[in-house]
Amino acid sequence: MTNTTNNRVDEPVYWVLFGAGGMWSAIFAPAAILIVCFLIPLGVIDGADLFTGLTRFAGSFLGRIFILLMIVLPLWCGMHRIHHCLHDMKARWPGLKGLCYGLAAALSLVALFLVCTF
């Protein structure tokens, strides 16, 4: 009989990131997309005043955190879905878990670097 508890120690971390990414994608991302992609270009919201405010917000600490979360949380959610989708399709490669979550971690670090430097 094999011990499966050691193999699943890190799984709750991925599920928390998945849940946070799904919640972020459901609540904050549609509002941001609606404002930036539709309401401003259609003229519903005055873009000149809002652009100044958005630029100031994006340069602040909270704005950078918001932008980072807009990138990182949906990324982890998507990679968790891809990992479990491939697992459900019986694509059980030895390094699949490391590939999916390693790619999410690497891209999160790239996003962190880019958000902090610009």
C-alpha positions as CSV (number, residue, x, y, z in Angstrom):
1,M,0.0,0.0,0.0
2,T,1.4,3.3,-1.0
3,N,1.4,6.5,1.0
4,T,-0.5,9.1,-0.9
5,T,-0.5,11.8,1.8
6,N,3.1,12.9,0.9
7,N,2.1,13.3,-2.8
8,R,-0.8,15.6,-2.0
9,V,0.7,18.0,0.5
10,D,1.0,20.9,-2.0
11,E,-2.5,20.4,-3.5
12,P,-4.4,22.8,-1.1
13,V,-2.1,25.6,-2.2
14,Y,-3.0,25.1,-5.8
15,W,-6.7,24.9,-5.0
16,V,-6.5,28.2,-3.1
17,L,-4.8,29.9,-6.0
18,F,-7.3,28.3,-8.3
19,G,-10.2,29.6,-6.2
20,A,-8.8,33.1,-5.8
21,G,-8.1,33.3,-9.6
22,G,-11.6,32.1,-10.4
23,M,-13.2,34.6,-8.0
24,W,-11.0,37.4,-9.3
25,S,-11.8,36.5,-12.9
26,A,-15.5,36.5,-12.1
27,I,-15.7,39.8,-10.1
28,F,-12.9,42.2,-10.9
29,A,-11.8,41.3,-14.5
30,P,-15.3,41.9,-16.1
31,A,-15.6,45.3,-14.5
32,A,-12.1,46.4,-15.6
33,I,-12.7,45.1,-19.1
34,L,-16.1,46.8,-19.3
35,I,-14.6,50.2,-18.2
36,V,-11.4,50.1,-20.3
37,C,-12.6,48.3,-23.4
38,F,-16.2,49.5,-23.8
39,L,-17.3,52.5,-21.7
40,I,-14.3,54.7,-22.4
41,P,-14.1,54.1,-26.2
42,L,-17.8,54.5,-26.6
43,G,-17.7,57.8,-24.7
44,V,-20.0,56.7,-21.9
45,I,-17.2,57.7,-19.5
46,D,-15.1,60.8,-20.2
47,G,-11.8,59.3,-21.1
48,A,-9.6,62.3,-20.6
49,D,-10.3,62.7,-16.9
50,L,-10.4,59.0,-16.3
51,F,-7.1,58.4,-18.1
52,T,-5.3,60.8,-15.8
53,G,-6.9,59.0,-12.8
54,L,-6.1,55.6,-14.1
55,T,-2.5,56.5,-14.9
56,R,-2.1,57.8,-11.4
57,F,-3.7,54.7,-9.9
58,A,-1.6,52.4,-12.0
59,G,1.6,54.1,-10.7
60,S,0.6,53.8,-7.1
61,F,1.4,50.9,-4.9
62,L,-2.3,49.7,-4.8
63,G,-2.6,50.1,-8.5
64,R,0.5,47.9,-9.1
65,I,-0.9,45.3,-6.7
66,F,-4.2,45.4,-8.6
67,I,-2.4,45.0,-12.0
68,L,-0.3,42.1,-10.6
69,L,-3.4,40.4,-9.3
70,M,-5.2,40.9,-12.7
71,I,-2.4,38.9,-14.3
72,V,-1.3,36.4,-11.7
73,L,-4.5,35.0,-10.2
74,P,-6.3,34.2,-13.5
75,L,-3.0,32.7,-14.7
76,W,-2.8,30.3,-11.7
77,C,-6.5,29.5,-12.2
78,G,-6.0,28.7,-15.9
79,M,-2.9,26.5,-15.3
80,H,-4.7,24.6,-12.6
81,R,-7.6,23.9,-15.0
82,I,-5.2,22.8,-17.7
83,H,-3.4,20.5,-15.4
84,H,-6.6,18.8,-14.2
85,C,-8.1,18.7,-17.7
86,L,-5.1,16.9,-19.0
87,H,-5.1,14.6,-16.0
88,D,-8.8,13.8,-16.6
89,M,-8.0,13.0,-20.2
90,K,-5.5,10.4,-18.9
91,A,-2.5,12.5,-20.1
92,R,-0.5,11.5,-17.0
93,W,3.0,12.5,-17.9
94,P,5.6,12.4,-15.2
95,G,6.4,16.1,-15.2
96,L,2.9,17.5,-16.1
97,K,2.3,18.9,-12.6
98,G,5.7,20.5,-12.5
99,L,5.3,21.9,-16.0
100,C,1.9,23.5,-15.4
101,Y,2.6,25.0,-12.0
102,G,6.2,25.8,-12.8
103,L,5.1,27.7,-15.9
104,A,2.5,29.6,-13.7
105,A,5.2,30.4,-11.1
106,A,7.7,31.6,-13.8
107,L,5.1,33.8,-15.5
108,S,4.1,35.2,-12.1
109,L,7.7,36.1,-11.4
110,V,7.9,37.8,-14.9
111,A,4.7,39.7,-14.2
112,L,6.0,40.7,-10.8
113,F,9.3,42.0,-12.3
114,L,7.5,43.9,-15.0
115,V,5.0,45.5,-12.6
116,C,7.7,46.5,-10.2
117,T,10.0,48.0,-12.8
118,F,7.6,50.0,-14.9
